[in-house]
């Protein structure tokens, strides 16, 4: 037996078309363009442009206060943005040590 609800189905977010002023080309964005990640990206870009770059805790505090992120969300967004910017060094995978037994 399946549970039935009276909730309407969620509609997909509509795409918004805009014309880029420099190229007269149509650019399609979604309604999420002004979400938390977009706000965090703007803050991240501002922080990376500063010299010296602010401490991690200061960037996280701005994500929380200005972008509306939770503490965990702010850390996640910062790590994602650092990865996209190429600022994260990934650990090398250890070489497989296959023992050849004859």
C-alpha positions as CSV (number, residue, x, y, z in Angstrom):
1,X,0.0,0.0,0.0
2,X,1.4,3.4,-1.0
3,X,0.9,6.5,1.0
4,X,-0.9,9.3,-0.9
5,X,-0.6,12.9,-0.1
6,X,-2.6,15.9,-1.2
7,X,0.5,18.0,-1.9
8,X,0.9,19.4,-5.4
9,X,3.9,18.3,-7.4
10,X,6.9,20.6,-7.3
11,X,7.3,22.6,-10.4
12,X,10.8,23.0,-12.0
13,X,12.4,26.4,-11.5
14,X,12.0,28.5,-14.6
15,X,15.0,29.5,-16.6
16,X,15.5,33.3,-17.0
17,X,16.9,34.5,-20.3
18,X,18.9,37.7,-20.3
19,X,20.9,39.5,-23.0
20,X,24.6,40.1,-22.2
21,X,25.2,43.8,-22.9
22,X,28.7,43.4,-24.4
23,X,27.9,40.6,-26.8
24,X,24.2,40.8,-27.5
25,X,24.2,37.1,-26.8
26,X,21.4,35.4,-24.8
27,X,22.5,34.0,-21.5
28,X,20.3,31.6,-19.7
29,X,20.4,31.4,-15.9
30,X,18.3,29.7,-13.3
31,X,16.3,31.3,-10.5
32,X,19.0,30.1,-8.0
33,X,21.6,32.5,-9.4
34,X,21.1,34.7,-6.3
35,X,21.3,31.9,-3.8
36,X,23.8,31.3,-1.0
37,X,26.5,29.8,-3.2
38,X,26.4,32.9,-5.5
39,X,26.6,35.2,-2.5
40,X,29.5,33.1,-1.1
41,X,31.3,33.2,-4.4
42,X,31.2,37.0,-4.4
43,X,32.5,37.2,-0.9
44,X,35.2,34.6,-1.7
45,X,36.3,36.6,-4.7
46,X,36.5,39.8,-2.6
47,X,38.5,38.0,0.0
48,X,41.0,36.5,-2.4
49,X,41.6,39.9,-4.0
50,X,42.7,41.3,-0.6
51,X,46.3,41.4,0.4
52,X,46.9,39.7,2.8
53,X,44.1,37.1,2.3
54,X,41.8,37.1,5.4
55,X,41.9,34.1,7.8
56,X,39.6,31.2,7.2
57,X,37.6,32.0,10.3
58,X,37.0,35.5,9.0
59,X,35.8,34.3,5.6
60,X,33.5,31.7,7.3
61,X,32.1,34.5,9.5
62,X,31.2,36.6,6.4
63,X,29.6,33.6,4.7
64,X,27.4,33.1,7.8
65,X,26.5,36.7,8.3
66,X,26.2,38.0,4.7
67,X,25.2,34.8,2.7
68,X,23.0,33.3,5.3
69,X,25.0,30.0,5.6
70,X,25.1,27.7,8.6
71,X,28.5,27.0,10.2
72,X,28.8,23.7,8.4
73,X,27.5,25.1,5.1
74,X,30.0,28.0,5.2
75,X,32.9,25.5,5.6
76,X,31.6,23.4,2.8
77,X,31.1,26.3,0.4
78,X,34.6,27.6,1.2
79,X,36.2,24.3,0.5
80,X,34.2,23.9,-2.8
81,X,35.2,27.4,-3.9
82,X,38.8,26.9,-3.0
83,X,38.8,23.6,-5.0
84,X,37.3,25.4,-8.0
85,X,39.9,28.1,-7.8
86,X,42.7,25.5,-7.7
87,X,43.8,26.4,-4.2
88,X,43.4,22.9,-2.7
89,X,46.2,20.3,-2.8
90,X,44.7,16.8,-3.0
91,X,46.6,14.0,-1.3
92,X,48.3,11.6,-3.6
93,X,46.9,8.1,-3.6
94,X,49.3,5.6,-2.2
95,X,50.8,3.3,-4.8
96,X,49.3,-0.1,-4.8
97,X,51.6,-2.6,-3.2
98,X,50.6,-5.8,-4.9
99,X,52.8,-8.7,-3.8
100,X,53.8,-11.1,-6.5
101,X,53.7,-14.5,-5.1
102,X,54.9,-17.3,-7.3
